[in-house]
């Protein structure tokens, strides 16, 4: 009975889930790898799913987590040493993730701090308004241009720039508090 449910769920959800993942990663191969990881976790963790009514939301939740894990693992961690140095910049210059991350060494302590910073960024991203989170992820993590995103969504480039700026400012405040608590 369980094998039948698993197989039916896979056949029913795989195309929609693959489309969801493809919209959030840079290549079809990467999307297929993540989809495979999601269904491996589904098969191995099937008994932990509390309700069969929630299988679809469980699958999407696992997919989101796998995508975030991929970003964490693959993202180049830009170097920056001081958040305060970005405060005096020209207000019209677009802010980037590089502007808010510290320059860390290559020690085990640095690796732990880097992971803690990425965890904090992911939590902060989840708290952003959806339109700000989406443009931040598309531009910074997926490395898509504002023009490409504007053409795809129909939202003006200026609006996208503004949304990203608010996202970066929110992340910068959040990380400054984190740095003060952890480092200071």
C-alpha positions as CSV (number, residue, x, y, z in Angstrom):
1,X,0.0,0.0,0.0
2,X,2.8,2.5,0.9
3,X,4.7,1.7,-2.3
4,X,1.5,2.5,-4.3
5,X,1.0,5.8,-2.5
6,X,4.7,6.8,-3.0
7,X,4.5,5.9,-6.7
8,X,1.2,7.7,-7.2
9,X,2.5,10.8,-5.4
10,X,5.7,10.8,-7.4
11,X,3.9,10.6,-10.8
12,X,1.3,13.2,-9.7
13,X,3.7,15.8,-8.3
14,X,7.0,15.4,-10.2
15,X,6.3,17.8,-13.1
16,X,4.9,20.6,-10.9
17,X,7.6,20.2,-8.4
18,X,10.3,20.2,-11.1
19,X,8.8,23.4,-12.5
20,X,8.9,25.0,-9.1
21,X,12.5,24.1,-8.6
22,X,13.5,25.1,-12.2
23,X,12.2,28.6,-11.5
24,X,14.6,28.9,-8.5
25,X,17.9,27.4,-9.8
26,X,20.2,28.2,-12.7
27,X,20.1,25.0,-14.7
28,X,17.8,22.1,-15.6
29,X,20.4,19.6,-14.5
30,X,20.6,21.2,-11.1
31,X,16.8,21.2,-10.8
32,X,16.6,17.6,-11.7
33,X,19.3,16.8,-9.1
34,X,17.3,18.6,-6.4
35,X,14.1,16.9,-7.5
36,X,15.8,13.6,-7.1
37,X,17.1,14.5,-3.7
38,X,13.5,15.6,-2.7
39,X,12.0,12.3,-3.7
40,X,14.8,10.3,-2.1
41,X,14.0,12.1,1.2
42,X,10.3,11.5,0.5
43,X,10.8,7.7,0.1
44,X,13.1,7.4,3.1
45,X,11.1,9.8,5.3
46,X,7.6,8.7,4.2
47,X,6.8,7.3,7.7
48,X,7.5,10.7,9.3
49,X,4.9,12.5,7.3
50,X,2.0,13.1,9.7
51,X,-0.8,13.3,7.2
52,X,-1.2,12.2,3.6
53,X,-3.2,15.3,3.0
54,X,0.0,17.3,3.6
55,X,2.3,15.4,1.3
56,X,2.4,18.1,-1.4
57,X,3.2,20.9,1.1
58,X,5.8,18.6,2.7
59,X,7.4,18.0,-0.8
60,X,7.6,21.8,-1.5
61,X,9.0,22.5,1.9
62,X,11.8,19.9,1.4
63,X,12.4,21.4,-2.1
64,X,12.8,24.9,-0.7
65,X,15.2,23.6,1.9
66,X,17.2,21.7,-0.7
67,X,17.4,24.9,-2.9
68,X,18.6,26.9,0.1
69,X,21.2,24.3,1.0
70,X,22.4,24.4,-2.6
71,X,22.8,28.2,-2.5
72,X,24.6,27.9,0.8
73,X,27.0,25.4,-0.5
74,X,27.6,26.9,-4.0
75,X,27.4,30.6,-3.3
76,X,30.7,32.4,-3.5
77,X,31.1,34.1,-0.2
78,X,32.1,37.7,-1.1
79,X,34.6,39.5,1.1
80,X,33.9,42.7,3.1
81,X,35.2,43.7,6.4
82,X,33.0,46.5,7.8
83,X,29.3,47.1,7.4
84,X,29.7,50.7,8.5
85,X,31.9,51.5,5.5
86,X,28.8,51.1,3.3
87,X,26.9,53.8,5.1
88,X,28.7,56.7,3.4
89,X,28.1,55.5,-0.1
90,X,26.2,57.2,-2.8
91,X,22.5,56.5,-2.3
92,X,22.0,55.8,-6.0
93,X,24.6,53.0,-6.1
94,X,23.0,49.6,-6.0
95,X,23.8,47.6,-2.9
96,X,24.9,44.0,-3.2
97,X,25.4,41.1,-0.9
98,X,29.2,41.7,-1.1
99,X,28.6,45.1,0.6
100,X,27.3,43.5,3.8
101,X,29.4,40.4,4.3
102,X,32.6,40.5,6.4
103,X,36.0,39.4,5.3
104,X,36.7,36.1,7.1
105,X,39.9,34.1,7.3
106,X,40.3,30.5,6.6
107,X,40.3,29.1,10.2
108,X,37.8,26.6,11.7
109,X,36.3,29.5,13.7
110,X,35.8,31.5,10.5
111,X,34.1,28.5,8.9
112,X,31.7,28.3,11.8
113,X,31.1,32.0,11.8
114,X,30.5,31.9,8.0
115,X,27.9,29.2,8.4
116,X,26.2,31.2,11.3
117,X,26.1,34.3,9.0
118,X,24.5,32.3,6.2
119,X,22.0,30.8,8.6
120,X,21.2,34.4,9.8
121,X,20.8,35.6,6.1
122,X,18.4,32.7,5.3
123,X,16.3,33.5,8.4
124,X,16.3,37.2,7.4
125,X,15.4,36.3,3.8
126,X,12.4,34.4,5.0
127,X,11.2,37.5,7.0
128,X,11.4,39.8,4.0
129,X,8.3,40.7,2.0
130,X,8.0,38.2,-0.9
131,X,8.7,40.7,-3.6
132,X,12.0,41.9,-1.9
133,X,13.0,38.3,-1.2
134,X,12.4,37.2,-4.7
135,X,14.4,40.0,-6.4
136,X,17.3,39.5,-3.9
137,X,17.5,35.7,-4.6
138,X,17.1,36.1,-8.4
139,X,19.7,38.9,-8.7
140,X,22.3,38.0,-6.0
141,X,22.1,34.2,-5.8
142,X,20.9,33.2,-9.2
143,X,23.0,36.0,-10.8
144,X,20.2,37.1,-13.1
145,X,20.2,40.6,-14.5
146,X,17.6,43.2,-13.6
147,X,16.7,43.5,-17.3
148,X,16.1,39.8,-17.6
149,X,13.9,39.8,-14.4
150,X,12.0,42.9,-15.6
151,X,11.3,41.3,-19.0
152,X,10.1,38.1,-17.3
153,X,8.0,39.7,-14.7
154,X,6.8,42.9,-16.3
155,X,8.0,44.9,-13.3
156,X,10.1,48.0,-14.1
157,X,13.9,47.9,-13.5
158,X,13.6,50.9,-11.2
159,X,11.1,49.0,-9.0
160,X,13.3,45.9,-8.9
161,X,16.3,48.1,-7.9
162,X,14.2,49.7,-5.2
163,X,13.0,46.3,-3.9
164,X,16.5,44.9,-3.8
165,X,17.8,48.0,-2.1
166,X,15.2,47.7,0.7
167,X,16.1,44.0,1.0
168,X,19.8,44.7,1.3
169,X,19.2,47.5,3.9
170,X,17.1,45.2,6.0
171,X,19.7,42.4,5.7
172,X,22.5,44.9,6.6
173,X,20.6,46.0,9.8
174,X,20.0,42.4,10.8
175,X,23.6,41.3,10.2
176,X,24.9,44.4,12.0
177,X,22.9,43.3,15.1
178,X,24.1,39.8,14.6
179,X,27.8,40.9,14.4
180,X,27.4,43.1,17.4
181,X,25.9,40.2,19.4
182,X,28.4,37.6,18.3
183,X,31.6,39.5,17.7
184,X,31.2,42.5,19.9
